[in-house]
Amino acid sequence: MFNLKKKFNFDLKNIILISLFFIFLIIGLSYLFINNNNNLGHHLIVDIDNINNNKIFSNSFILKLCSDIIKSTNINVLKSLIHKFKPHGLTALYLLAESHFSIHTWPEEKKIRLDLFSCNKNNNFDKAINIIKKNLPESKINITKINR
């Protein structure tokens, strides 16, 4: 009978190393197949909490923030819809040639939610993030980037 243990010297350490190799190989190949540049665009989701800046109550401040983000990312606005809530709060929706951009504010909760999707793979989302951080430095900012 053929004895694999003598020929290949399989001990627990070697079995673990070989198993880890195959696990990382499978993970790596899965990553390549999942992120194979068949994505149509990039999605930026930003949750901003604990805003201790009273400017969040200012609709003009929020709209200026949106304007700065739009300019910095080189996205093209086709139409916009802005709703100002009473006594405060704002929702702004921008239909883009590249997709969409929205912002929703809850000043009384010290929160903003921002959503930007662009099919332009050469967007400048990092510039948008820098603008947000610059304008709301004292806030807790959670950023999610998704290739879709």
C-alpha positions in Angstrom: 0.0 0.0 0.0 1.2 3.5 -0.8 2.0 5.5 2.3 1.4 9.2 1.8 2.7 10.2 5.2 6.2 8.8 4.5 6.4 10.2 1.0 5.1 13.7 1.7 5.7 14.0 5.5 2.3 15.4 6.3 2.2 16.6 9.9 -0.3 18.9 11.5 1.9 22.0 10.9 2.2 21.3 7.1 -1.6 20.5 6.8 -2.4 23.9 8.5 0.1 25.7 6.2 -1.3 24.1 3.0 -4.9 24.8 4.2 -4.1 28.4 4.8 -2.5 28.7 1.4 -5.6 27.4 -0.3 -7.9 29.6 1.8 -5.9 32.7 0.8 -5.8 31.5 -2.8 -9.6 31.2 -2.9 -10.1 34.6 -1.2 -7.7 36.2 -3.7 -9.3 34.7 -6.7 -12.8 35.6 -5.4 -11.6 39.2 -5.0 -10.4 39.3 -8.6 -13.6 37.9 -9.9 -15.8 40.2 -7.8 -13.7 43.3 -8.5 -13.1 42.7 -12.2 -13.8 46.2 -13.4 -17.2 45.3 -14.7 -18.5 47.9 -12.3 -20.6 50.7 -13.7 -19.6 53.3 -11.2 -18.8 54.4 -7.7 -21.1 55.0 -4.8 -20.2 57.2 -1.9 -22.4 57.0 1.2 -21.6 59.4 4.0 -23.1 59.5 7.5 -22.2 62.6 9.5 -23.1 62.5 13.1 -22.5 64.6 16.3 -22.4 67.8 14.3 -21.7 70.5 16.9 -21.6 73.3 14.4 -24.7 75.5 14.4 -24.2 76.0 10.6 -26.1 72.8 10.1 -29.3 74.9 10.8 -28.3 77.1 7.9 -29.8 76.0 4.6 -27.4 78.3 2.8 -24.5 76.6 4.4 -25.8 73.2 3.4 -26.4 74.3 -0.2 -23.0 75.9 -0.4 -21.5 72.5 0.8 -23.5 70.8 -2.0 -22.3 73.3 -4.5 -18.7 72.8 -3.4 -19.0 69.0 -3.7 -20.5 69.3 -7.1 -17.8 71.6 -8.4 -15.0 69.5 -6.9 -16.2 66.2 -8.3 -16.8 67.5 -11.8 -20.3 66.0 -11.9 -23.0 67.5 -14.2 -26.3 68.5 -12.7 -29.3 68.1 -15.0 -32.0 69.0 -12.5 -32.2 69.8 -8.8 -35.0 69.6 -6.2 -34.6 71.3 -2.9 -37.1 71.1 0.0 -36.7 73.2 3.1 -38.4 71.8 6.2 -40.0 73.9 8.9 -38.6 74.9 11.4 -35.3 73.5 10.0 -33.8 70.8 7.9 -33.2 70.3 4.2 -33.3 67.7 1.5 -31.6 68.4 -1.8 -31.7 66.0 -4.7 -29.6 66.4 -7.8 -30.2 64.4 -11.0 -26.8 64.1 -12.6 -25.7 63.2 -16.1 -23.6 60.6 -14.3 -26.4 59.5 -11.9 -27.5 61.2 -8.6 -26.5 63.1 -5.5 -28.6 63.6 -2.4 -28.3 65.2 1.0 -30.7 65.1 3.9 -30.2 67.1 7.1 -31.6 66.6 10.6 -30.2 69.6 12.5 -32.1 68.8 15.7 -30.4 65.4 15.7 -27.1 66.8 14.6 -27.0 64.5 11.5 -26.5 64.6 7.8 -26.8 61.8 5.3 -25.2 62.2 1.9 -25.4 59.8 -1.1 -23.5 60.2 -4.4 -23.4 57.8 -7.2 -21.5 58.4 -10.4 -20.9 56.2 -13.4 -17.8 58.3 -14.1 -15.0 56.0 -12.9 -12.6 59.0 -12.9 -14.6 61.0 -10.3 -13.0 63.0 -7.6 -14.8 61.6 -4.6 -11.7 62.1 -2.4 -12.1 65.9 -3.0 -15.7 65.7 -1.9 -14.7 63.9 1.3 -12.1 66.5 2.0 -14.7 69.3 1.6 -17.0 67.6 4.0 -14.2 67.1 6.6 -13.1 70.7 6.1 -16.6 72.1 6.6 -17.6 69.8 9.5 -14.3 69.0 11.3 -15.8 68.4 14.7 -18.2 65.7 13.4 -18.1 61.9 13.3 -17.9 61.0 9.7 -18.5 57.5 8.4 -17.7 57.0 4.8 -18.7 54.0 2.7 -17.4 53.6 -0.9 -18.9 50.9 -3.1 -18.0 49.8 -6.6 -21.2 49.0 -8.3 
